[in-house]
C-alpha cells in the first residue's frame, strides 16, 4: 500500500514510510494518553502518522517504519494514519546509525555443520 492509496475510514494492511518530521508528544484525556504526530513519506506522497503511547519512543526522525493492521481517516481536512490499538508498528531501519539498536528478537545465526543431519522418522 502507498500513501496515495490511503482514503478516509480505510484499513491499512501494510505500509512502509520514512519519518521526515516528528512533533513534540502531548498528553490527551487528562494525561491518561500520550499522542504525537509525525510526517511519513513514500515515493507517492506524505501523510500524517499518529503515534500513541509506547510507539512514540520507538520512532525517531529519519527512521523507516512499517505499519500493519492500521487505519487511515480524514481529520481536519487531511488524511492521517496510525497503527492504532490493534495494528503493529515496526521500525525497519534507523536514520541515525549511531542511535540504532540491534533487534533483540533475532537469534544469532548458527554456523553450518559439516555433518549431515540424521533423517527424522515420523510415525
N, C-alpha and C positions, 0 to 999 in steps of 0.2 A: 504494500500500500504506500502511496505517496501523499505529500501534502495536498496536492490538487484533488485527490480523491476524498478528502475529508469534507463531510457535509453535516448540517445540523441534525442532532439526535441519531447519530450512527455509531455502530460498534467499530472499534479499531482492532482488527485481527492481529496485525503486526506492522510496525513502522519503525524505521531507523532514522534518527535525526542527530545532527551535530548541534550542540548547545552553544549559541553565539553570544547570549546575554543572560545574566541571572540577576533578578531583582533581590532586594533585601526581604527576608521572610517576615511575615506579620502574623499576629495572633488573631483568631476569629472565635466567635461564640464564647466570649468572655474568657479567652485564654485557653479554652479546652482543646482547640485545634490550632496547628500552625499551617500556613499556606505560603507558597512562593511561586511567582510567575517567572518563566524563562522564555526565551525565544529559541525555537528549534528550527532548523532548516535542512532541506534535502535539495536535490537538483531541480525540483519543480517549484519551490517556494518556501515561505516561512509560516510558522504557526506559533501561537502562544501555548506553552506546555505548563500546566498547573501541577506543581508538586505538593504533596501533603505529608505532614509529619515526618516519619523516618526517611522518606525519599529525598527530603530537602538536603540532608547532609551527604547523601550518596553522590549528588550531581554537582559538577563544577563547570564553569565556563570552559569551552574547548573540548569537553567530553563528547563522545559519541554514545548515544543511548539507544536501546531497543525497548519498545513498549509492546506488550502482547496482552490481548484481552481488555483493552482500554475502551474509552469512549470519546466522542467528539460532540461538541454542542456550540451553538451560537450564543455569545454573551456580549452585550453592549455593541452589537453590530459586527463582530468578527468571530471567526471560529477559534475555539480553544480545545485542547485535548488533555487527557490525563489517563494514568493507569487506573485511577480510582481505587475503590475498596477491593474489587475482585480481579483486577489486572495485575500485571507484573512489569516492573521497570528494572532493566539491567544495564549497567554501564559496561559498554563493549570495549572502549578504549579511552584513555585519559588524554586530555590536551596537554597536560604538564607531566612529562615522563618522570621527573624527579618526584612528583607527588603521587604517582600511580602506585597502587598497592597490588601485590600479587593475589591472584584468586586463591581463596582458601579451600574451595571445594574441589579443586582439580588434584587428583593424586599424581604423584611422580610417576613418570613412565618407567616401566621395568625394562632392564636390559635384556634383549632376546637371548635365550639359552641356545647352546649348540646341540642340546639333547632334543630328540624328537619326543613330543609328549605321547604318553600311552593313550590308546583309544579307550573311551569310556563305554561300558556296556549298559544299555538301557533295557530294563526288564519290563 
